[in-house]
C-alpha cells in the first residue's frame, strides 16, 4: 500500500507513538538535524539506493529520515533479532506525509523478536528493491549485510559453499538456504549486486574487523568506510553510550540492586570502559578481565582489580562480556556461579556467552521470566539469569544508547555515505576512516546543546603547536 516499496513490521498502528518519540529524539540529535540543514538543498544522495542493516530504533529512524532528506531511497532491516523498537519501524514506514492506510515512508523489514530464519529473510528483502535492483551503498552494523553480498558472490563464482558461513550450525544452515534459493531463482544476483555497490559504511568494532579481514585476504568487493573508529563514534557511543544503556538494560530486565554487588566486566576496551563506569556509578564493586596488557594496565591504574574469570566466577554477582571475541563465559563457568548470578553480553555477537553449551548441560531447565529474561536452573539446584539470550542486552532488554550520543555516531554515518558518492574522494577497494576535520565537525555540532564554549587559538598559539586556527587540532596519530 502507499508508495512504500514493500515492508514488514510488527504493527503499523504504532506509528503515531513512534512519530512522537522521533520528534523528541530529533531535538536530542543536533548533529543529524544540522546535516539536514546543511546538505538538504544540495541533495548529495539524490537517486541513491541505500540499504541499512542497523538496530531499528527511534534514533535509527532519525538517521533513515536524514538520509532520505538528502535524497536517498532507503530500505532498512535490523542487525539484531531483539533490537527493533516496533513503534520506530512503524513510524518510518508510514513516514511524515503518509497514514497507516497509505504509508509513504521508507521500506523497513524489522520487528522485535525475529527468529534467525526471519532475520536472514529480512536481510534478503533489504538488498532487493521491487524492480529487482540492488543498493548503491550499504549502512552496516556488524557486517551481516556486507557478509551476505560477499558470500553470495563467492558462492556464485566458485559454485561451492564458502568455508565459514556462520559458527552456529543453525545459522549456517539458514544462510546456506538463502544462498541456494538465490542461485536457483536468480543466478548471478549477488555478483551483479556487488558490482553496483559503491561501498559500505560500517558502524561497529566487529563489523570493521570483518572488513579489514576481507581487505587483507583480497576479497573485499567495494569500498569500506570504518565509521566505528571515528573518534566521535567509538570514544563516545561505545563508551558513554554503554555507560547509559548497560544499567538501563539490567534494570529493565530484573531490577536487581547493583550497589555493593561484585560485577565482572570481561574486556576493558571502549565498551568495557563504559560498562565499568556504568556499574561503578551504581556502586558496584567492579573487577575486569583483559587479554591485552595495555588495557589491563589501564584498568589497574583506573583502580580496578584485574582478574581472570576463574578467580571470580564463584563470587561474582553480575557478569558482562564486552570483548567482541568468542567463548568468553562458558557453560562450565556458569555451572560454578552463585545462585541467581546475572549473565549478559553487550558485545556485538551472541558467541561471547556459550548459550549452546548451556542448553546442553544435562538436566538443565530454562524458565522464561519474561521475554529476554531467562532463568537457567542447574541440576544442583542453583540458577543463573541470562539476559537477551546472550545477545546485546542494552538493545534487547532496553532501548540501546540515548539519542544524543547516537547523533554523533549517525552524523559520522551520514558524512560517510555522502563521501562515498563524492567523486573527489576517489576511493578504491579498501577500508578508509573519515578525515579528522569531519570528526572535529561532528563534535563541534554537539557542543552548543551542552552549553560548551570552545577557546579559540590565537595565530601565535596555533603556530606554536603547529595547527591551523580552524583545526584539525591533532595529528592523525593522536589517540585521545
Ligand atoms: P575493543 O577492541 O576496544 O575492546 C574489546 C576488548 O576486549 C579489547 O581490549 C580486548 O583485548 C579484550 N578481549 C578480547 N578477548 C578477550 C578475552 N578472551 N578476555 C578478556 N578480554 C578480552 O572493542 P569495543 O569497541 O570495546 O567493542 C567491543 C564489542 O562491543 C564489539 O563486539 C562491538 O561491536 C560491540 N559494541 C557494542 C555496542 C552496544 O551498544 N552494545 C556499542 C559499540 C560496540
Boltz pocket constraint, residues with backbone or C-beta under 6 A from the ligand:
constraints:
  - pocket:
      binder: B
      contacts: [[A, 204], [A, 205], [A, 206], [A, 207], [A, 234], [A, 237], [A, 238], [A, 241], [A, 242], [A, 266], [A, 267], [A, 268], [A, 269], [A, 270], [A, 271], [A, 272], [A, 289], [A, 290], [A, 291], [A, 292], [A, 295], [A, 322], [A, 323], [A, 324], [A, 325], [A, 326], [A, 327], [A, 328], [A, 346], [A, 347], [A, 348], [A, 349], [A, 392], [A, 394], [A, 395], [A, 400], [A, 401]]
      max_distance: 6.0
